[in-house]
């Protein structure tokens, strides 16, 4: 799967997705601090599903009509350890 992970996504989650064979571009590795609008635009250009923990993208899609061609996955995993976020039971 072709994913673009916003910098709000934890690094271990990105690494687990990569280890499982997914293509993941990670904003935190390339351009930290880039605007949400630019991230959404990059996801559209790359035809990538946007993976984020930031609810602001919902605002952009539903209220501002800025669409994501491949979709957005909102990950709400607050309070879980990194091990639990990636599926390790510790």
Backbone as XML, in Angstrom:
<?xml version="1.0"?>
<chain id="A" units="angstrom">
  <residue number="1" name="UNK">
    <atom name="N" x="0.848" y="-1.176" z="0.000"/>
    <atom name="CA" x="0.000" y="0.000" z="0.000"/>
    <atom name="C" x="0.895" y="1.241" z="0.000"/>
  </residue>
  <residue number="2" name="UNK">
    <atom name="N" x="0.506" y="2.237" z="-0.714"/>
    <atom name="CA" x="1.233" y="3.497" z="-0.826"/>
    <atom name="C" x="0.677" y="4.475" z="0.207"/>
  </residue>
  <residue number="3" name="UNK">
    <atom name="N" x="1.499" y="4.815" z="1.209"/>
    <atom name="CA" x="1.057" y="5.675" z="2.306"/>
    <atom name="C" x="1.944" y="6.899" z="2.437"/>
  </residue>
  <residue number="4" name="UNK">
    <atom name="N" x="1.338" y="7.982" z="2.882"/>
    <atom name="CA" x="2.078" y="9.166" z="3.298"/>
    <atom name="C" x="1.718" y="9.381" z="4.760"/>
  </residue>
  <residue number="5" name="UNK">
    <atom name="N" x="2.691" y="9.257" z="5.644"/>
    <atom name="CA" x="2.454" y="9.385" z="7.083"/>
    <atom name="C" x="2.805" y="10.789" z="7.544"/>
  </residue>
  <residue number="6" name="UNK">
    <atom name="N" x="1.833" y="11.453" z="8.105"/>
    <atom name="CA" x="2.021" y="12.771" z="8.700"/>
    <atom name="C" x="2.986" y="12.644" z="9.878"/>
  </residue>
  <residue number="7" name="UNK">
    <atom name="N" x="3.630" y="13.741" z="10.251"/>
    <atom name="CA" x="4.588" y="13.669" z="11.352"/>
    <atom name="C" x="3.933" y="13.387" z="12.697"/>
  </residue>
  <residue number="8" name="UNK">
    <atom name="N" x="2.610" y="13.429" z="12.759"/>
    <atom name="CA" x="1.923" y="13.077" z="13.999"/>
    <atom name="C" x="1.882" y="11.568" z="14.237"/>
  </residue>
  <residue number="9" name="UNK">
    <atom name="N" x="2.228" y="10.797" z="13.238"/>
    <atom name="CA" x="2.265" y="9.335" z="13.361"/>
    <atom name="C" x="3.596" y="8.945" z="14.008"/>
  </residue>
  <residue number="10" name="UNK">
    <atom name="N" x="3.543" y="8.061" z="14.979"/>
    <atom name="CA" x="4.757" y="7.633" z="15.676"/>
    <atom name="C" x="5.688" y="6.865" z="14.746"/>
  </residue>
  <residue number="11" name="UNK">
    <atom name="N" x="6.982" y="7.116" z="14.884"/>
    <atom name="CA" x="7.999" y="6.443" z="14.087"/>
    <atom name="C" x="7.914" y="4.926" z="14.110"/>
  </residue>
  <residue number="12" name="UNK">
    <atom name="N" x="7.690" y="4.294" z="15.279"/>
    <atom name="CA" x="7.575" y="2.837" z="15.292"/>
    <atom name="C" x="6.414" y="2.310" z="14.441"/>
  </residue>
  <residue number="13" name="UNK">
    <atom name="N" x="5.345" y="3.071" z="14.337"/>
    <atom name="CA" x="4.225" y="2.666" z="13.485"/>
    <atom name="C" x="4.663" y="2.691" z="12.025"/>
  </residue>
  <residue number="14" name="UNK">
    <atom name="N" x="5.359" y="3.742" z="11.636"/>
    <atom name="CA" x="5.870" y="3.850" z="10.264"/>
    <atom name="C" x="6.817" y="2.690" z="9.960"/>
  </residue>
  <residue number="15" name="UNK">
    <atom name="N" x="7.714" y="2.401" z="10.889"/>
    <atom name="CA" x="8.675" y="1.316" z="10.668"/>
    <atom name="C" x="7.970" y="-0.026" z="10.541"/>
  </residue>
  <residue number="16" name="UNK">
    <atom name="N" x="6.960" y="-0.264" z="11.365"/>
    <atom name="CA" x="6.216" y="-1.524" z="11.286"/>
    <atom name="C" x="5.526" y="-1.665" z="9.936"/>
  </residue>
  <residue number="17" name="UNK">
    <atom name="N" x="4.928" y="-0.582" z="9.449"/>
    <atom name="CA" x="4.282" y="-0.620" z="8.139"/>
    <atom name="C" x="5.302" y="-0.930" z="7.046"/>
  </residue>
  <residue number="18" name="UNK">
    <atom name="N" x="6.460" y="-0.315" z="7.127"/>
    <atom name="CA" x="7.522" y="-0.591" z="6.149"/>
    <atom name="C" x="7.972" y="-2.044" z="6.240"/>
  </residue>
  <residue number="19" name="UNK">
    <atom name="N" x="8.161" y="-2.537" z="7.455"/>
    <atom name="CA" x="8.572" y="-3.933" z="7.645"/>
    <atom name="C" x="7.551" y="-4.906" z="7.081"/>
  </residue>
  <residue number="20" name="UNK">
    <atom name="N" x="6.290" y="-4.491" z="7.074"/>
    <atom name="CA" x="5.224" y="-5.330" z="6.534"/>
    <atom name="C" x="5.064" y="-5.168" z="5.020"/>
  </residue>
  <residue number="21" name="UNK">
    <atom name="N" x="5.966" y="-4.405" z="4.397"/>
    <atom name="CA" x="5.985" y="-4.311" z="2.941"/>
    <atom name="C" x="5.272" y="-3.126" z="2.326"/>
  </residue>
  <residue number="22" name="UNK">
    <atom name="N" x="4.801" y="-2.197" z="3.151"/>
    <atom name="CA" x="4.116" y="-1.026" z="2.618"/>
    <atom name="C" x="5.120" y="0.069" z="2.265"/>
  </residue>
  <residue number="23" name="UNK">
    <atom name="N" x="4.797" y="0.816" z="1.225"/>
    <atom name="CA" x="5.618" y="1.976" z="0.861"/>
    <atom name="C" x="5.107" y="3.160" z="1.679"/>
  </residue>
  <residue number="24" name="UNK">
    <atom name="N" x="5.975" y="3.685" z="2.551"/>
    <atom name="CA" x="5.558" y="4.775" z="3.436"/>
    <atom name="C" x="6.539" y="5.937" z="3.315"/>
  </residue>
  <residue number="25" name="UNK">
    <atom name="N" x="6.021" y="7.077" z="2.890"/>
    <atom name="CA" x="6.783" y="8.328" z="2.925"/>
    <atom name="C" x="6.419" y="8.981" z="4.248"/>
  </residue>
  <residue number="26" name="UNK">
    <atom name="N" x="7.430" y="9.335" z="5.040"/>
    <atom name="CA" x="7.217" y="9.864" z="6.382"/>
    <atom name="C" x="7.609" y="11.330" z="6.418"/>
  </residue>
  <residue number="27" name="UNK">
    <atom name="N" x="6.639" y="12.188" z="6.637"/>
    <atom name="CA" x="6.858" y="13.639" z="6.637"/>
    <atom name="C" x="7.941" y="14.027" z="7.640"/>
  </residue>
  <residue number="28" name="UNK">
    <atom name="N" x="7.983" y="13.376" z="8.795"/>
    <atom name="CA" x="8.964" y="13.703" z="9.831"/>
    <atom name="C" x="10.401" y="13.490" z="9.354"/>
  </residue>
  <residue number="29" name="UNK">
    <atom name="N" x="10.602" y="12.610" z="8.385"/>
    <atom name="CA" x="11.941" y="12.355" z="7.850"/>
    <atom name="C" x="12.310" y="13.314" z="6.727"/>
  </residue>
  <residue number="30" name="UNK">
    <atom name="N" x="11.309" y="13.875" z="6.064"/>
    <atom name="CA" x="11.571" y="14.685" z="4.878"/>
    <atom name="C" x="11.456" y="16.182" z="5.100"/>
  </residue>
  <residue number="31" name="UNK">
    <atom name="N" x="10.354" y="16.603" z="5.718"/>
    <atom name="CA" x="10.076" y="18.040" z="5.818"/>
    <atom name="C" x="9.238" y="18.348" z="7.064"/>
  </residue>
  <residue number="32" name="UNK">
    <atom name="N" x="9.824" y="18.152" z="8.265"/>
    <atom name="CA" x="9.055" y="18.426" z="9.486"/>
    <atom name="C" x="8.564" y="19.878" z="9.512"/>
  </residue>
  <residue number="33" name="UNK">
    <atom name="N" x="7.358" y="20.060" z="9.985"/>
    <atom name="CA" x="6.807" y="21.402" z="10.102"/>
    <atom name="C" x="6.073" y="21.893" z="8.870"/>
  </residue>
  <residue number="34" name="UNK">
    <atom name="N" x="6.026" y="21.083" z="7.823"/>
    <atom name="CA" x="5.320" y="21.482" z="6.608"/>
    <atom name="C" x="3.830" y="21.622" z="6.928"/>
  </residue>
  <residue number="35" name="UNK">
    <atom name="N" x="3.141" y="22.473" z="6.210"/>
    <atom name="CA" x="1.735" y="22.743" z="6.503"/>
    <atom name="C" x="0.849" y="21.546" z="6.157"/>
  </residue>
  <residue number="36" name="UNK">
    <atom name="N" x="-0.276" y="21.453" z="6.852"/>
    <atom name="CA" x="-1.232" y="20.380" z="6.579"/>
    <atom name="C" x="-1.728" y="20.436" z="5.137"/>
  </residue>
  <residue number="37" name="UNK">
    <atom name="N" x="-1.942" y="21.623" z="4.638"/>
    <atom name="CA" x="-2.412" y="21.774" z="3.252"/>
    <atom name="C" x="-1.387" y="21.199" z="2.278"/>
  </residue>
  <residue number="38" name="UNK">
    <atom name="N" x="-0.103" y="21.446" z="2.526"/>
    <atom name="CA" x="0.947" y="20.896" z="1.663"/>
    <atom name="C" x="1.024" y="19.373" z="1.776"/>
  </residue>
  <residue number="39" name="UNK">
    <atom name="N" x="0.779" y="18.848" z="2.979"/>
    <atom name="CA" x="0.786" y="17.398" z="3.171"/>
    <atom name="C" x="-0.360" y="16.765" z="2.387"/>
  </residue>
  <residue number="40" name="UNK">
    <atom name="N" x="-1.542" y="17.339" z="2.479"/>
    <atom name="CA" x="-2.684" y="16.816" z="1.743"/>
    <atom name="C" x="-2.434" y="16.876" z="0.239"/>
  </residue>
  <residue number="41" name="UNK">
    <atom name="N" x="-1.840" y="17.962" z="-0.212"/>
    <atom name="CA" x="-1.518" y="18.095" z="-1.632"/>
    <atom name="C" x="-0.496" y="17.032" z="-2.058"/>
  </residue>
  <residue number="42" name="UNK">
    <atom name="N" x="0.514" y="16.787" z="-1.229"/>
    <atom name="CA" x="1.524" y="15.763" z="-1.544"/>
    <atom name="C" x="0.886" y="14.384" z="-1.616"/>
  </residue>
  <residue number="43" name="UNK">
    <atom name="N" x="-0.043" y="14.089" z="-0.704"/>
    <atom name="CA" x="-0.736" y="12.795" z="-0.749"/>
    <atom name="C" x="-1.494" y="12.645" z="-2.053"/>
  </residue>
  <residue number="44" name="UNK">
    <atom name="N" x="-2.125" y="13.705" z="-2.510"/>
    <atom name="CA" x="-2.852" y="13.664" z="-3.778"/>
    <atom name="C" x="-1.906" y="13.459" z="-4.959"/>
  </residue>
  <residue number="45" name="UNK">
    <atom name="N" x="-0.803" y="14.183" z="-4.978"/>
    <atom name="CA" x="0.171" y="14.058" z="-6.076"/>
    <atom name="C" x="0.746" y="12.642" z="-6.123"/>
  </residue>
  <residue number="46" name="UNK">
    <atom name="N" x="1.010" y="12.066" z="-4.958"/>
    <atom name="CA" x="1.600" y="10.725" z="-4.875"/>
    <atom name="C" x="0.546" y="9.615" z="-4.954"/>
  </residue>
  <residue number="47" name="UNK">
    <atom name="N" x="-0.728" y="9.997" z="-5.023"/>
    <atom name="CA" x="-1.842" y="9.038" z="-4.976"/>
    <atom name="C" x="-1.668" y="8.100" z="-3.781"/>
  </residue>
  <residue number="48" name="UNK">
    <atom name="N" x="-1.334" y="8.697" z="-2.638"/>
    <atom name="CA" x="-1.067" y="7.947" z="-1.411"/>
    <atom name="C" x="-2.198" y="8.162" z="-0.419"/>
  </residue>
  <residue number="49" name="UNK">
    <atom name="N" x="-2.487" y="7.142" z="0.344"/>
    <atom name="CA" x="-3.414" y="7.271" z="1.462"/>
    <atom name="C" x="-2.694" y="8.012" z="2.576"/>
  </residue>
  <residue number="50" name="UNK">
    <atom name="N" x="-3.318" y="9.049" z="3.085"/>
    <atom name="CA" x="-2.723" y="9.841" z="4.155"/>
    <atom name="C" x="-3.017" y="9.180" z="5.493"/>
  </residue>
  <residue number="51" name="UNK">
    <atom name="N" x="-1.977" y="8.939" z="6.252"/>
    <atom name="CA" x="-2.077" y="8.354" z="7.579"/>
    <atom name="C" x="-1.722" y="9.443" z="8.582"/>
  </residue>
  <residue number="52" name="UNK">
    <atom name="N" x="-2.634" y="9.736" z="9.524"/>
    <atom name="CA" x="-2.422" y="10.851" z="10.445"/>
    <atom name="C" x="-3.095" y="10.605" z="11.785"/>
  </residue>
  <residue number="53" name="UNK">
    <atom name="N" x="-2.631" y="11.310" z="12.801"/>
    <atom name="CA" x="-3.297" y="11.355" z="14.102"/>
    <atom name="C" x="-3.896" y="12.742" z="14.330"/>
  </residue>
  <residue number="54" name="UNK">
    <atom name="N" x="-3.849" y="13.580" z="13.317"/>
    <atom name="CA" x="-4.266" y="14.979" z="13.387"/>
    <atom name="C" x="-5.677" y="15.142" z="12.828"/>
  </residue>
  <residue number="55" name="UNK">
    <atom name="N" x="-6.628" y="15.501" z="13.685"/>
    <atom name="CA" x="-8.014" y="15.650" z="13.251"/>
    <atom name="C" x="-8.229" y="16.869" z="12.356"/>
  </residue>
  <residue number="56" name="UNK">
    <atom name="N" x="-7.249" y="17.749" z="12.240"/>
    <atom name="CA" x="-7.394" y="18.921" z="11.375"/>
    <atom name="C" x="-7.627" y="18.536" z="9.913"/>
  </residue>
  <residue number="57" name="UNK">
    <atom name="N" x="-7.161" y="17.363" z="9.512"/>
    <atom name="CA" x="-7.369" y="16.949" z="8.120"/>
    <atom name="C" x="-8.846" y="16.715" z="7.825"/>
  </residue>
  <residue number="58" name="UNK">
    <atom name="N" x="-9.597" y="16.259" z="8.806"/>
    <atom name="CA" x="-11.042" y="16.110" z="8.624"/>
    <atom name="C" x="-11.694" y="17.448" z="8.354"/>
  </residue>
  <residue number="59" name="UNK">
    <atom name="N" x="-11.252" y="18.450" z="9.074"/>
    <atom name="CA" x="-11.741" y="19.823" z="8.852"/>
    <atom name="C" x="-11.457" y="20.258" z="7.417"/>
  </residue>
  <residue number="60" name="UNK">
    <atom name="N" x="-10.255" y="19.980" z="6.949"/>
    <atom name="CA" x="-9.872" y="20.386" z="5.595"/>
    <atom name="C" x="-10.715" y="19.671" z="4.541"/>
  </residue>
  <residue number="61" name="UNK">
    <atom name="N" x="-10.973" y="18.400" z="4.750"/>
    <atom name="CA" x="-11.709" y="17.614" z="3.762"/>
    <atom name="C" x="-13.200" y="17.944" z="3.780"/>
  </residue>
  <residue number="62" name="UNK">
    <atom name="N" x="-13.787" y="17.984" z="4.951"/>
    <atom name="CA" x="-15.233" y="18.142" z="5.031"/>
    <atom name="C" x="-15.721" y="19.585" z="5.012"/>
  </residue>
  <residue number="63" name="UNK">
    <atom name="N" x="-14.981" y="20.477" z="5.601"/>
    <atom name="CA" x="-15.458" y="21.865" z="5.665"/>
    <atom name="C" x="-14.859" y="22.747" z="4.581"/>
  </residue>
  <residue number="64" name="UNK">
    <atom name="N" x="-13.626" y="22.443" z="4.182"/>
    <atom name="CA" x="-12.969" y="23.260" z="3.165"/>
    <atom name="C" x="-13.006" y="22.600" z="1.788"/>
  </residue>
  <residue number="65" name="UNK">
    <atom name="N" x="-13.579" y="21.407" z="1.705"/>
    <atom name="CA" x="-13.703" y="20.668" z="0.444"/>
    <atom name="C" x="-12.378" y="20.399" z="-0.247"/>
  </residue>
  <residue number="66" name="UNK">
    <atom name="N" x="-11.324" y="20.211" z="0.537"/>
    <atom name="CA" x="-10.029" y="19.803" z="-0.009"/>
    <atom name="C" x="-9.987" y="18.281" z="0.073"/>
  </residue>
  <residue number="67" name="UNK">
    <atom name="N" x="-10.122" y="17.630" z="-1.034"/>
    <atom name="CA" x="-10.273" y="16.187" z="-1.053"/>
    <atom name="C" x="-8.939" y="15.468" z="-1.134"/>
  </residue>
  <residue number="68" name="UNK">
    <atom name="N" x="-8.930" y="14.261" z="-0.643"/>
    <atom name="CA" x="-7.791" y="13.366" z="-0.776"/>
    <atom name="C" x="-8.197" y="12.255" z="-1.727"/>
  </residue>
  <residue number="69" name="UNK">
    <atom name="N" x="-7.476" y="12.115" z="-2.819"/>
    <atom name="CA" x="-7.868" y="11.154" z="-3.846"/>
    <atom name="C" x="-7.796" y="9.710" z="-3.373"/>
  </residue>
  <residue number="70" name="UNK">
    <atom name="N" x="-6.827" y="9.372" z="-2.525"/>
    <atom name="CA" x="-6.671" y="7.981" z="-2.084"/>
    <atom name="C" x="-7.200" y="7.752" z="-0.670"/>
  </residue>
  <residue number="71" name="UNK">
    <atom name="N" x="-7.645" y="8.793" z="0.003"/>
    <atom name="CA" x="-8.241" y="8.642" z="1.315"/>
    <atom name="C" x="-7.330" y="9.056" z="2.456"/>
  </residue>
  <residue number="72" name="UNK">
    <atom name="N" x="-7.935" y="9.112" z="3.626"/>
    <atom name="CA" x="-7.240" y="9.488" z="4.855"/>
    <atom name="C" x="-7.604" y="8.478" z="5.941"/>
  </residue>
  <residue number="73" name="UNK">
    <atom name="N" x="-6.605" y="8.022" z="6.677"/>
    <atom name="CA" x="-6.828" y="7.161" z="7.828"/>
    <atom name="C" x="-6.422" y="7.951" z="9.065"/>
  </residue>
  <residue number="74" name="UNK">
    <atom name="N" x="-7.373" y="8.159" z="9.955"/>
    <atom name="CA" x="-7.118" y="8.870" z="11.210"/>
    <atom name="C" x="-6.823" y="7.839" z="12.278"/>
  </residue>
  <residue number="75" name="UNK">
    <atom name="N" x="-5.613" y="7.867" z="12.806"/>
    <atom name="CA" x="-5.193" y="6.934" z="13.852"/>
    <atom name="C" x="-5.285" y="7.626" z="15.199"/>
  </residue>
  <residue number="76" name="UNK">
    <atom name="N" x="-6.169" y="7.172" z="16.047"/>
    <atom name="CA" x="-6.313" y="7.738" z="17.385"/>
    <atom name="C" x="-5.836" y="6.692" z="18.385"/>
  </residue>
  <residue number="77" name="UNK">
    <atom name="N" x="-4.536" y="6.677" z="18.648"/>
    <atom name="CA" x="-3.932" y="5.683" z="19.518"/>
    <atom name="C" x="-3.312" y="6.314" z="20.759"/>
  </residue>
  <residue number="78" name="UNK">
    <atom name="N" x="-3.802" y="7.473" z="21.135"/>
    <atom name="CA" x="-3.261" y="8.177" z="22.298"/>
    <atom name="C" x="-3.369" y="7.306" z="23.538"/>
  </residue>
  <residue number="79" name="UNK">
    <atom name="N" x="-2.329" y="7.337" z="24.345"/>
    <atom name="CA" x="-2.325" y="6.596" z="25.590"/>
    <atom name="C" x="-1.779" y="5.191" z="25.488"/>
  </residue>
  <residue number="80" name="UNK">
    <atom name="N" x="-1.556" y="4.706" z="24.274"/>
    <atom name="CA" x="-0.980" y="3.376" z="24.098"/>
    <atom name="C" x="0.534" y="3.475" z="24.009"/>
  </residue>
  <residue number="81" name="UNK">
    <atom name="N" x="1.220" y="2.464" z="24.502"/>
    <atom name="CA" x="2.673" y="2.423" z="24.375"/>
    <atom name="C" x="3.039" y="2.172" z="22.915"/>
  </residue>
  <residue number="82" name="UNK">
    <atom name="N" x="4.278" y="2.475" z="22.541"/>
    <atom name="CA" x="4.737" y="2.231" z="21.168"/>
    <atom name="C" x="4.593" y="0.759" z="20.805"/>
  </residue>
  <residue number="83" name="UNK">
    <atom name="N" x="4.868" y="-0.124" z="21.769"/>
    <atom name="CA" x="4.757" y="-1.555" z="21.514"/>
    <atom name="C" x="3.322" y="-1.952" z="21.162"/>
  </residue>
  <residue number="84" name="UNK">
    <atom name="N" x="2.363" y="-1.392" z="21.874"/>
    <atom name="CA" x="0.953" y="-1.710" z="21.602"/>
    <atom name="C" x="0.505" y="-1.107" z="20.274"/>
  </residue>
  <residue number="85" name="UNK">
    <atom name="N" x="1.030" y="0.080" z="19.940"/>
    <atom name="CA" x="0.647" y="0.725" z="18.682"/>
    <atom name="C" x="1.052" y="-0.104" z="17.476"/>
  </residue>
  <residue number="86" name="UNK">
    <atom name="N" x="2.155" y="-0.818" z="17.590"/>
    <atom name="CA" x="2.632" y="-1.611" z="16.458"/>
    <atom name="C" x="2.249" y="-3.083" z="16.570"/>
  </residue>
  <residue number="87" name="UNK">
    <atom name="N" x="1.502" y="-3.433" z="17.603"/>
    <atom name="CA" x="0.985" y="-4.783" z="17.706"/>
    <atom name="C" x="1.780" y="-5.721" z="18.587"/>
  </residue>
  <residue number="88" name="UNK">
    <atom name="N" x="2.817" y="-5.240" z="19.256"/>
    <atom name="CA" x="3.549" y="-6.074" z="20.196"/>
    <atom name="C" x="2.840" y="-6.027" z="21.531"/>
  </residue>
  <residue number="89" name="UNK">
    <atom name="N" x="2.559" y="-7.151" z="22.113"/>
    <atom name="CA" x="1.834" y="-7.200" z="23.390"/>
    <atom name="C" x="2.824" y="-7.252" z="24.539"/>
  </residue>
  <residue number="90" name="UNK">
    <atom name="N" x="3.023" y="-6.110" z="25.171"/>
    <atom name="CA" x="3.937" y="-6.019" z="26.321"/>
    <atom name="C" x="3.278" y="-5.241" z="27.416"/>
  </residue>
</chain>
